[in-house]
Amino acid sequence: MSDVFFQALAIPDPKHHLGVGSASHGAQTGRMLEALEPILQQEQPDIVLVYGDTNSTLAAALCAAKLHIPVAHVEAGLRSFNRRMPEEINRVLTDHLSTVLFAPTDAAERNLTTEGISQGVVRTGDVMYDAVVLFREQVGDRASAVVSQHGVTPKSYAFVTVHRAENTDDPARWAGIVEGLSEVARRGLSVLWTVHPRVRAKTPELKIPGIHLLDPLPYFETQALLMNARVALTDSGGLQKEAAFHGVPCVTLRDETEWVELVEHAVDHLAGADAHKIALLALTARWPATGLPPALYGDGHSADVIANILHARA
């Protein structure tokens, strides 16, 4: 899935590709560790930069730490306080292995302080906000064509993504989410659902009137559909933020979120997997979603702050 992002955003191709596909958490992380170690020994980097909370984030941080290479973590300090989430384990361990911790928000910085981490912490703002600011004009230029291509009109549809194992692999939660989204469609709000590979085998269950299934989309097309949606429904941390940046209300299909500011300022609403709550929140969401304080996620130059700090360490 990453190839489309490298192409659309004109990011240079990676020098090394680990070639590690889907597997259980332990197997996938172990294979990444095995593949990363000779690369880091060969390249001898001054620092290893990791992002977010994926298995690859933890594998890279752990491998670097064991080789005595400093680690810098983008999105440090985020906490959902749900240790049943693999992402929570990944981000906590990565933070405690890191030398430089780039905290996107004040809340993230406070979480690190609470855990006894104060050295190397830098409040930077959020790099995903940087991307939205940087590409907003390009997205806007093609938005009308993208929306009409999918047979909908602006503000007439819900934009949906679901990918977390806690939702896709739990039959009860999955059933609640499907029922909630089905009710949204029955009540007249079209549902555009981009289908993650983890969900592909379940698509026969999703052939429901009013629910339109889409393949994974490139960055610009995703942003175009998101910014023109009436409401977003997702279990993705990133999409929660992007919806808020575009002024689109979000219903999060989780019981908690690491982006607590979005809930505090009522631009994001937690529905879990409760079918009734999902439908109610989606159908009553007020557009536009406003109320985020200025510069809550930075000024659009978080990446510059990070790059300057890394350059100064070189």
C-alpha positions as CSV (number, residue, x, y, z in Angstrom):
1,M,0.0,0.0,0.0
2,S,2.9,2.4,0.6
3,D,3.9,2.6,-3.1
4,V,1.1,5.0,-4.0
5,F,2.3,7.4,-1.3
6,F,5.9,7.5,-2.5
7,Q,4.6,8.1,-6.0
8,A,2.0,10.8,-5.3
9,L,4.1,12.8,-2.9
10,A,7.3,12.5,-5.0
11,I,9.2,10.8,-2.1
12,P,12.5,9.2,-3.3
13,D,12.3,5.4,-3.4
14,P,13.8,3.7,-0.3
15,K,17.4,2.4,-0.6
16,H,16.4,-0.6,1.4
17,H,13.1,-2.5,1.4
18,L,12.7,-5.1,4.1
19,G,10.1,-7.1,2.1
20,V,8.3,-8.2,5.3
21,G,4.6,-8.8,4.6
22,S,1.7,-9.5,6.9
23,A,2.1,-11.9,9.8
24,S,1.4,-12.1,13.5
25,H,2.8,-9.3,15.6
26,G,5.6,-11.4,17.0
27,A,6.6,-13.0,13.6
28,Q,6.4,-9.7,11.8
29,T,8.4,-7.7,14.4
30,G,11.0,-10.5,14.5
31,R,11.4,-10.6,10.8
32,M,11.9,-6.9,10.7
33,L,14.5,-7.0,13.4
34,E,16.4,-9.7,11.5
35,A,16.3,-7.7,8.3
36,L,17.2,-4.4,9.9
37,E,20.2,-5.4,11.9
38,P,22.6,-5.9,8.9
39,I,21.3,-2.8,7.3
40,L,22.1,-0.6,10.3
41,Q,25.5,-2.3,10.8
42,Q,26.3,-1.6,7.1
43,E,25.0,2.0,7.0
44,Q,26.2,3.1,10.5
45,P,23.7,6.0,10.8
46,D,24.1,8.8,13.3
47,I,20.5,8.4,14.4
48,V,17.5,6.2,13.5
49,L,14.3,8.2,12.9
50,V,11.1,6.3,13.5
51,Y,7.5,7.4,13.1
52,G,4.2,6.6,14.9
53,D,3.3,3.3,16.5
54,T,3.6,0.5,14.0
55,N,5.4,-2.8,14.4
56,S,8.1,-1.4,12.1
57,T,8.5,1.5,14.5
58,L,9.2,-0.7,17.5
59,A,11.4,-3.1,15.5
60,A,13.6,-0.2,14.2
61,A,13.8,1.4,17.7
62,L,14.7,-1.9,19.4
63,C,17.3,-2.9,16.7
64,A,19.0,0.6,16.9
65,A,19.0,0.6,20.7
66,K,20.7,-2.8,20.8
67,L,23.3,-1.5,18.4
68,H,23.8,1.6,20.6
69,I,22.5,3.9,17.8
70,P,20.4,6.8,19.1
71,V,16.7,6.8,18.3
72,A,14.5,9.8,17.4
73,H,10.7,9.2,17.7
74,V,8.2,11.3,15.8
75,E,4.8,11.3,17.5
76,A,6.3,10.6,20.9
77,G,4.2,10.7,24.0
78,L,0.8,9.7,22.5
79,R,-1.2,7.5,24.8
80,S,-4.6,5.8,24.5
81,F,-4.0,4.1,27.9
82,N,-5.3,0.8,26.4
83,R,-2.5,-1.8,26.7
84,R,-4.7,-4.3,24.7
85,M,-3.8,-2.2,21.6
86,P,-0.6,-3.4,19.9
87,E,0.0,0.2,18.9
88,E,0.0,1.3,22.5
89,I,2.7,-1.2,23.4
90,N,4.7,-0.1,20.4
91,R,4.6,3.6,21.2
92,V,5.4,3.2,24.9
93,L,8.4,0.9,24.4
94,T,9.7,3.1,21.5
95,D,9.5,6.2,23.7
96,H,11.5,4.5,26.5
97,L,14.1,3.5,24.0
98,S,14.4,6.9,22.3
99,T,17.1,9.6,22.8
100,V,15.1,12.4,21.0
101,L,11.3,12.5,21.5
102,F,9.4,14.7,19.1
103,A,6.0,15.3,20.9
104,P,3.3,16.7,18.7
105,T,1.1,18.2,21.4
106,D,1.2,19.5,25.0
107,A,-0.7,16.4,26.1
108,A,1.9,14.1,24.6
109,E,4.7,16.1,26.4
110,R,2.8,15.7,29.7
111,N,2.4,12.0,29.2
112,L,6.2,11.6,28.8
113,T,6.8,13.7,32.0
114,T,4.4,11.5,33.9
115,E,6.4,8.4,32.8
116,G,9.7,10.0,33.9
117,I,10.9,11.0,30.5
118,S,12.1,14.6,30.4
119,Q,15.5,14.5,28.6
120,G,15.4,15.0,24.9
121,V,11.8,15.9,24.6
122,V,10.9,18.6,22.0
123,R,7.4,19.9,21.4
124,T,7.2,20.1,17.6
125,G,3.6,20.1,16.4
126,D,2.2,17.5,14.0
127,V,3.8,16.5,10.7
128,M,0.4,15.3,9.3
129,Y,-0.8,18.9,9.7
130,D,2.2,20.0,7.8
131,A,1.2,17.7,4.9
132,V,-2.4,18.9,4.9
133,V,-1.2,22.6,4.8
134,L,1.4,21.8,2.1
135,F,-0.9,19.9,-0.3
136,R,-4.3,21.5,0.5
137,E,-4.3,23.6,-2.7
138,Q,-3.4,20.6,-4.9
139,V,-6.1,18.5,-3.3
140,G,-8.7,21.3,-3.7
141,D,-7.9,21.6,-7.4
142,R,-8.9,18.1,-8.1
143,A,-11.5,17.6,-5.4
144,S,-14.6,18.2,-7.6
145,A,-13.5,15.7,-10.2
146,V,-12.7,13.0,-7.6
147,V,-16.0,13.4,-5.8
148,S,-18.1,13.3,-9.0
149,Q,-16.1,10.3,-10.2
150,H,-17.5,8.3,-7.2
151,G,-21.1,9.3,-8.0
152,V,-21.7,11.5,-5.0
153,T,-21.9,15.2,-4.3
154,P,-20.1,17.2,-1.6
155,K,-21.5,16.8,2.0
156,S,-23.9,14.0,0.9
157,Y,-21.8,11.0,2.1
158,A,-19.9,9.4,5.0
159,F,-16.2,8.5,4.4
160,V,-15.2,5.3,6.1
161,T,-12.0,3.4,6.9
162,V,-11.6,0.5,9.2
163,H,-8.4,-1.4,9.7
164,R,-7.5,-2.1,13.3
165,A,-7.3,-5.7,14.4
166,E,-9.3,-5.0,17.5
167,N,-12.3,-4.2,15.1
168,T,-11.7,-6.5,12.2
169,D,-10.8,-9.6,14.1
170,D,-13.4,-9.4,16.9
171,P,-16.7,-10.8,15.5
172,A,-18.8,-8.8,18.0
173,R,-17.1,-5.5,17.3
174,W,-17.1,-6.1,13.6
175,A,-20.9,-6.9,13.6
176,G,-21.6,-3.7,15.5
177,I,-19.6,-1.6,13.1
178,V,-21.2,-3.1,10.1
179,E,-24.7,-2.7,11.6
180,G,-24.1,0.9,12.5
181,L,-22.8,1.8,9.0
182,S,-25.7,-0.1,7.4
183,E,-28.1,2.0,9.5
184,V,-26.3,5.2,8.3
185,A,-26.9,4.0,4.7
186,R,-30.5,3.0,5.3
187,R,-31.2,6.5,6.7
188,G,-30.1,8.1,3.4
189,L,-26.4,9.0,3.9
190,S,-24.3,7.3,1.3
191,V,-21.3,5.5,2.7
192,L,-18.0,5.4,0.8
193,W,-15.8,2.7,2.5
194,T,-12.2,2.3,1.4
195,V,-11.5,-1.4,2.0
196,H,-8.2,-2.2,3.8
197,P,-6.5,-5.5,2.8
198,R,-7.3,-6.8,6.3
199,V,-11.0,-6.4,5.5
200,R,-11.0,-7.7,1.9
201,A,-12.0,-11.2,2.8
202,K,-15.1,-9.8,4.6
203,T,-16.4,-7.7,1.6
204,P,-19.3,-10.2,0.8
205,E,-20.8,-9.1,4.1
206,L,-20.6,-5.5,3.0
207,K,-22.7,-5.7,-0.1
208,I,-25.4,-3.5,1.4
209,P,-27.5,-0.9,-0.4
210,G,-26.0,2.5,0.1
211,I,-22.5,1.3,1.0
212,H,-20.0,1.7,-1.8
213,L,-16.7,-0.2,-1.4
214,L,-13.6,1.4,-2.7
215,D,-10.0,0.0,-3.1
216,P,-7.3,1.7,-1.1
217,L,-6.8,5.2,-2.5
218,P,-3.8,7.4,-3.2
219,Y,-3.2,10.3,-0.8
220,F,-4.7,13.1,-2.9
221,E,-7.9,11.1,-3.7
222,T,-8.3,10.2,0.0
223,Q,-7.9,13.8,1.0
224,A,-10.3,15.0,-1.7
225,L,-13.1,12.6,-0.5
226,L,-12.4,13.3,3.1
227,M,-12.5,17.1,2.8
228,N,-15.9,16.9,1.0
229,A,-17.5,14.3,3.3
230,R,-20.4,15.1,5.6
231,V,-18.8,13.0,8.3
232,A,-15.8,10.6,8.6
233,L,-16.0,7.3,10.5
234,T,-12.7,5.6,11.2
235,D,-10.5,3.7,13.6
236,S,-7.4,5.4,12.2
237,G,-5.5,7.9,14.3
238,G,-4.3,9.8,11.3
239,L,-7.7,10.1,9.6
240,Q,-9.2,11.5,12.9
241,K,-6.7,14.4,12.7
242,E,-7.0,14.9,8.9
243,A,-10.8,15.2,9.3
244,A,-10.4,17.9,11.9
245,F,-7.9,19.7,9.8
246,H,-10.5,19.9,7.0
247,G,-13.3,20.9,9.4
248,V,-15.1,17.5,8.9
249,P,-16.7,16.0,12.0
250,C,-15.4,12.5,12.9
251,V,-16.9,9.5,14.6
252,T,-14.1,7.2,15.9
253,L,-14.9,3.5,15.9
254,R,-12.8,2.9,19.1
255,D,-13.4,3.2,22.8
256,E,-10.5,5.7,23.3
257,T,-8.1,7.7,21.2
258,E,-4.6,8.9,21.7
259,W,-5.6,12.3,20.1
260,V,-7.5,13.4,23.1
261,E,-7.6,17.0,22.1
262,L,-10.0,16.2,19.2
263,V,-12.6,14.7,21.6
264,E,-12.1,17.5,24.2
265,H,-12.9,20.1,21.5
266,A,-15.9,18.1,20.2
267,V,-14.7,17.7,16.6
268,D,-14.3,13.9,17.2
269,H,-16.7,11.6,19.0
270,L,-16.0,8.1,20.3
271,A,-18.6,5.5,19.3
272,G,-16.7,2.3,19.9
273,A,-18.5,-0.6,18.1
274,D,-21.9,0.3,19.3
275,A,-24.2,0.2,16.3
276,H,-26.8,2.6,17.7
277,K,-24.2,5.1,18.8
278,I,-22.3,4.9,15.5
279,A,-25.5,5.7,13.5
280,L,-26.7,8.4,15.9
281,L,-23.4,10.3,16.0
282,A,-22.9,10.0,12.2
283,L,-26.3,11.2,11.4
284,T,-26.4,14.1,13.9
285,A,-22.8,15.3,13.4
286,R,-22.6,19.0,12.9
287,W,-20.7,20.3,9.9
288,P,-18.3,22.1,9.8
289,A,-16.4,20.8,12.8
290,T,-14.8,23.9,14.4
291,G,-13.3,24.7,17.7
292,L,-9.7,23.5,17.6
293,P,-7.4,26.2,19.1
294,P,-5.0,27.8,16.7
295,A,-1.6,26.1,16.5
296,L,-2.8,23.2,18.6
297,Y,-0.9,20.9,16.1
298,G,1.7,23.4,15.2
299,D,2.0,26.0,12.4
300,G,2.6,23.8,9.5
301,H,6.4,23.7,9.9
302,S,6.8,20.8,12.4
303,A,9.0,18.9,9.9
304,D,11.4,21.9,9.7
305,V,11.7,21.9,13.5
306,I,12.5,18.1,13.4
307,A,15.0,18.4,10.5
308,N,16.8,21.3,12.1
309,I,17.3,19.4,15.4
310,L,18.5,16.3,13.6
311,H,20.9,18.4,11.5
312,A,22.3,20.1,14.6
313,R,23.1,16.6,16.0
314,A,25.0,15.5,12.9
